[in-house]
Amino acid sequence: MSDSASIVDGRMTTAGSTFVQDAGKSLALIADGLVVVAGREWRDGAQHDATRIEGHARPDGMSLARIGQPEPAQDLSLTIRSFPGESAPLLRLSLPAGAQGDLDDRLAAELFLPQPLFAGLRQDIAEGRAGSLSFATTTNLWLREGAGDEEPPVFHLAPEADGRPRQAHGRVQSISWRPPEPAADPHYGAAGQPDQEAEEPEDPVAEQLRRINWSLKQVLIILVFLMLIIALK
């Protein structure tokens, strides 16, 4: 933490402003472009599965900021990894290695899922049942004091001694995914109506023949009823 920042009783004062943490406010993120990246790695002389899921995430109805620095891009690179067990998923936010704190620096989000949940998501992506992912997380990010009703909420990463934002961590409260949106039918317009230009012009002769055919059917039906009445007499 920089010399100009201090934390007392859960309140952080820095850059002339005061920030607080609020466990009642969740950071909501939505992710898409999900792809499975298969891989292996070797640790302690043994081979391990290093499969991960990559995509792009963005805050849903809120934004991320860095105290005392320009607001970062709201498009986050997302990497989803698995861990043994069935405890709650975890989130980590950080700047990628080598980032200099410029405006264009993208925050990196890492989502850690328990193995059974990761396996289910991986399978649904492979089978086309997971096009987008939504999750809400309780984090150690900071909110400007007095901005409890600020819309949209702005979550801040606290600075470290060198001015770079420190990592933020969180515990996922809820997570869900849904299939990709169905592709639009090129024969239908935005309002869901058939594309009139794609339809062939109506043939007046064919229309007239259909009307005559319908009239003959009506005449035949009447004749059948008349024959039935005569037969019953």
VEXSE-568183 format. One record per residue (C-alpha): residue in three letters; x, y, z; residue number from 1. Coordinates in steps of 0.25 Angstrom, whole numbers, plus 5000, padded with zeros to 4 digits. Layout:
N
- r / x / y / z / k
- ala / X / Y / Z / NUM
...
***
This chain:
233
- r / x / y / z / k
- met / 5000 / 5000 / 5000 / 1
- ser / 5005 / 5014 / 4997 / 2
- asp / 5009 / 5024 / 5008 / 3
- ser / 4997 / 5032 / 5004 / 4
- ala / 4988 / 5021 / 5007 / 5
- ser / 4983 / 5016 / 5020 / 6
- ile / 4973 / 5006 / 5025 / 7
- val / 4966 / 5009 / 5039 / 8
- asp / 4954 / 5001 / 5043 / 9
- gly / 4951 / 4996 / 5030 / 10
- arg / 4952 / 5010 / 5023 / 11
- met / 4963 / 5013 / 5013 / 12
- thr / 4967 / 5027 / 5011 / 13
- thr / 4975 / 5030 / 4999 / 14
- ala / 4976 / 5040 / 4987 / 15
- gly / 4967 / 5050 / 4995 / 16
- ser / 4956 / 5040 / 4996 / 17
- thr / 4951 / 5029 / 5005 / 18
- phe / 4947 / 5015 / 5001 / 19
- val / 4940 / 5004 / 5008 / 20
- gln / 4937 / 4989 / 5006 / 21
- asp / 4922 / 4985 / 5005 / 22
- ala / 4920 / 4970 / 5006 / 23
- gly / 4905 / 4972 / 5002 / 24
- lys / 4909 / 4977 / 4988 / 25
- ser / 4913 / 4966 / 4978 / 26
- leu / 4922 / 4968 / 4966 / 27
- ala / 4914 / 4962 / 4954 / 28
- leu / 4921 / 4958 / 4942 / 29
- ile / 4916 / 4952 / 4929 / 30
- ala / 4925 / 4944 / 4919 / 31
- asp / 4924 / 4939 / 4905 / 32
- gly / 4933 / 4934 / 4894 / 33
- leu / 4936 / 4922 / 4902 / 34
- val / 4946 / 4912 / 4897 / 35
- val / 4952 / 4899 / 4903 / 36
- val / 4967 / 4899 / 4902 / 37
- ala / 4973 / 4885 / 4905 / 38
- gly / 4987 / 4884 / 4911 / 39
- arg / 4996 / 4876 / 4920 / 40
- glu / 5006 / 4880 / 4930 / 41
- trp / 5017 / 4873 / 4938 / 42
- arg / 5019 / 4876 / 4953 / 43
- asp / 5027 / 4868 / 4963 / 44
- gly / 5031 / 4858 / 4952 / 45
- ala / 5016 / 4855 / 4949 / 46
- gln / 5007 / 4858 / 4937 / 47
- his / 4994 / 4866 / 4940 / 48
- asp / 4982 / 4871 / 4932 / 49
- ala / 4984 / 4886 / 4930 / 50
- thr / 4971 / 4888 / 4921 / 51
- arg / 4965 / 4902 / 4923 / 52
- ile / 4954 / 4910 / 4917 / 53
- glu / 4957 / 4923 / 4911 / 54
- gly / 4947 / 4935 / 4908 / 55
- his / 4944 / 4949 / 4910 / 56
- ala / 4937 / 4955 / 4922 / 57
- arg / 4931 / 4969 / 4925 / 58
- pro / 4924 / 4975 / 4937 / 59
- asp / 4909 / 4973 / 4937 / 60
- gly / 4902 / 4986 / 4941 / 61
- met / 4914 / 4992 / 4948 / 62
- ser / 4929 / 4996 / 4945 / 63
- leu / 4943 / 4994 / 4950 / 64
- ala / 4953 / 5005 / 4953 / 65
- arg / 4967 / 5007 / 4959 / 66
- ile / 4969 / 5017 / 4970 / 67
- gly / 4977 / 5029 / 4965 / 68
- gln / 4978 / 5023 / 4951 / 69
- pro / 4971 / 5023 / 4938 / 70
- glu / 4959 / 5014 / 4937 / 71
- pro / 4963 / 5001 / 4931 / 72
- ala / 4956 / 4995 / 4919 / 73
- gln / 4944 / 4988 / 4923 / 74
- asp / 4947 / 4976 / 4914 / 75
- leu / 4954 / 4965 / 4923 / 76
- ser / 4962 / 4953 / 4918 / 77
- leu / 4956 / 4941 / 4925 / 78
- thr / 4962 / 4928 / 4928 / 79
- ile / 4955 / 4917 / 4935 / 80
- arg / 4962 / 4906 / 4943 / 81
- ser / 4958 / 4894 / 4951 / 82
- phe / 4962 / 4890 / 4965 / 83
- pro / 4960 / 4877 / 4973 / 84
- gly / 4948 / 4877 / 4983 / 85
- glu / 4934 / 4883 / 4983 / 86
- ser / 4936 / 4896 / 4990 / 87
- ala / 4931 / 4909 / 4985 / 88
- pro / 4937 / 4915 / 4972 / 89
- leu / 4947 / 4926 / 4974 / 90
- leu / 4951 / 4938 / 4966 / 91
- arg / 4964 / 4946 / 4964 / 92
- leu / 4965 / 4959 / 4957 / 93
- ser / 4979 / 4965 / 4953 / 94
- leu / 4987 / 4972 / 4943 / 95
- pro / 4994 / 4963 / 4933 / 96
- ala / 5009 / 4962 / 4936 / 97
- gly / 5017 / 4973 / 4930 / 98
- ala / 5006 / 4983 / 4929 / 99
- gln / 5010 / 4997 / 4932 / 100
- gly / 4996 / 5003 / 4937 / 101
- asp / 4993 / 5009 / 4924 / 102
- leu / 4978 / 5012 / 4920 / 103
- asp / 4978 / 5000 / 4910 / 104
- asp / 4983 / 4990 / 4920 / 105
- arg / 4972 / 4979 / 4921 / 106
- leu / 4970 / 4973 / 4935 / 107
- ala / 4971 / 4958 / 4935 / 108
- ala / 4960 / 4950 / 4942 / 109
- glu / 4963 / 4936 / 4946 / 110
- leu / 4951 / 4927 / 4951 / 111
- phe / 4954 / 4914 / 4958 / 112
- leu / 4943 / 4904 / 4958 / 113
- pro / 4942 / 4891 / 4966 / 114
- gln / 4945 / 4879 / 4957 / 115
- pro / 4931 / 4874 / 4956 / 116
- leu / 4926 / 4888 / 4952 / 117
- phe / 4937 / 4890 / 4942 / 118
- ala / 4935 / 4877 / 4936 / 119
- gly / 4920 / 4880 / 4934 / 120
- leu / 4923 / 4894 / 4928 / 121
- arg / 4934 / 4888 / 4919 / 122
- gln / 4924 / 4877 / 4913 / 123
- asp / 4913 / 4887 / 4911 / 124
- ile / 4922 / 4896 / 4903 / 125
- ala / 4927 / 4884 / 4895 / 126
- glu / 4912 / 4880 / 4892 / 127
- gly / 4908 / 4895 / 4889 / 128
- arg / 4899 / 4897 / 4902 / 129
- ala / 4908 / 4908 / 4908 / 130
- gly / 4910 / 4920 / 4899 / 131
- ser / 4910 / 4931 / 4911 / 132
- leu / 4913 / 4930 / 4926 / 133
- ser / 4908 / 4939 / 4937 / 134
- phe / 4913 / 4939 / 4951 / 135
- ala / 4913 / 4948 / 4964 / 136
- thr / 4924 / 4949 / 4974 / 137
- thr / 4927 / 4955 / 4987 / 138
- thr / 4940 / 4962 / 4986 / 139
- asn / 4950 / 4970 / 4994 / 140
- leu / 4949 / 4982 / 4984 / 141
- trp / 4946 / 4996 / 4989 / 142
- leu / 4934 / 5005 / 4987 / 143
- arg / 4935 / 5020 / 4989 / 144
- glu / 4929 / 5024 / 5003 / 145
- gly / 4915 / 5030 / 5001 / 146
- ala / 4913 / 5024 / 4988 / 147
- gly / 4904 / 5013 / 4993 / 148
- asp / 4893 / 5016 / 4983 / 149
- glu / 4902 / 5020 / 4972 / 150
- glu / 4897 / 5014 / 4958 / 151
- pro / 4904 / 5007 / 4952 / 152
- pro / 4913 / 5003 / 4964 / 153
- val / 4928 / 5005 / 4962 / 154
- phe / 4937 / 4995 / 4969 / 155
- his / 4951 / 5000 / 4971 / 156
- leu / 4964 / 4992 / 4972 / 157
- ala / 4973 / 4997 / 4983 / 158
- pro / 4988 / 5002 / 4979 / 159
- glu / 5000 / 4995 / 4984 / 160
- ala / 5013 / 5002 / 4988 / 161
- asp / 5018 / 5004 / 4974 / 162
- gly / 5004 / 5009 / 4970 / 163
- arg / 5000 / 4997 / 4962 / 164
- pro / 4986 / 4991 / 4966 / 165
- arg / 4987 / 4979 / 4975 / 166
- gln / 4980 / 4966 / 4972 / 167
- ala / 4966 / 4965 / 4976 / 168
- his / 4960 / 4952 / 4981 / 169
- gly / 4945 / 4948 / 4982 / 170
- arg / 4936 / 4936 / 4985 / 171
- val / 4926 / 4933 / 4975 / 172
- gln / 4912 / 4933 / 4980 / 173
- ser / 4904 / 4928 / 4968 / 174
- ile / 4908 / 4924 / 4954 / 175
- ser / 4899 / 4920 / 4942 / 176
- trp / 4901 / 4918 / 4927 / 177
- arg / 4892 / 4917 / 4915 / 178
- pro / 4892 / 4912 / 4900 / 179
- pro / 4897 / 4922 / 4889 / 180
- glu / 4886 / 4931 / 4883 / 181
- pro / 4880 / 4924 / 4871 / 182
- ala / 4885 / 4929 / 4858 / 183
- ala / 4875 / 4939 / 4851 / 184
- asp / 4867 / 4933 / 4839 / 185
- pro / 4872 / 4941 / 4827 / 186
- his / 4858 / 4940 / 4822 / 187
- tyr / 4852 / 4948 / 4834 / 188
- gly / 4854 / 4963 / 4837 / 189
- ala / 4858 / 4969 / 4850 / 190
- ala / 4843 / 4969 / 4854 / 191
- gly / 4842 / 4954 / 4852 / 192
- gln / 4834 / 4956 / 4839 / 193
- pro / 4837 / 4949 / 4826 / 194
- asp / 4846 / 4957 / 4817 / 195
- gln / 4836 / 4962 / 4806 / 196
- glu / 4847 / 4965 / 4796 / 197
- ala / 4852 / 4950 / 4797 / 198
- glu / 4837 / 4945 / 4793 / 199
- glu / 4834 / 4943 / 4779 / 200
- pro / 4823 / 4952 / 4774 / 201
- glu / 4809 / 4946 / 4774 / 202
- asp / 4804 / 4940 / 4761 / 203
- pro / 4790 / 4946 / 4758 / 204
- val / 4787 / 4934 / 4749 / 205
- ala / 4791 / 4924 / 4760 / 206
- glu / 4783 / 4932 / 4770 / 207
- gln / 4770 / 4932 / 4761 / 208
- leu / 4772 / 4917 / 4759 / 209
- arg / 4772 / 4915 / 4774 / 210
- arg / 4759 / 4923 / 4776 / 211
- ile / 4752 / 4915 / 4765 / 212
- asn / 4757 / 4902 / 4771 / 213
- trp / 4752 / 4906 / 4785 / 214
- ser / 4738 / 4910 / 4779 / 215
- leu / 4737 / 4897 / 4772 / 216
- lys / 4740 / 4890 / 4785 / 217
- gln / 4729 / 4898 / 4791 / 218
- val / 4719 / 4894 / 4780 / 219
- leu / 4723 / 4879 / 4782 / 220
- ile / 4720 / 4880 / 4797 / 221
- ile / 4706 / 4886 / 4794 / 222
- leu / 4703 / 4875 / 4784 / 223
- val / 4707 / 4864 / 4793 / 224
- phe / 4698 / 4870 / 4804 / 225
- leu / 4686 / 4871 / 4793 / 226
- met / 4688 / 4857 / 4789 / 227
- leu / 4688 / 4852 / 4804 / 228
- ile / 4675 / 4860 / 4806 / 229
- ile / 4669 / 4853 / 4794 / 230
- ala / 4673 / 4839 / 4798 / 231
- leu / 4667 / 4841 / 4812 / 232
- lys / 4653 / 4845 / 4806 / 233
***
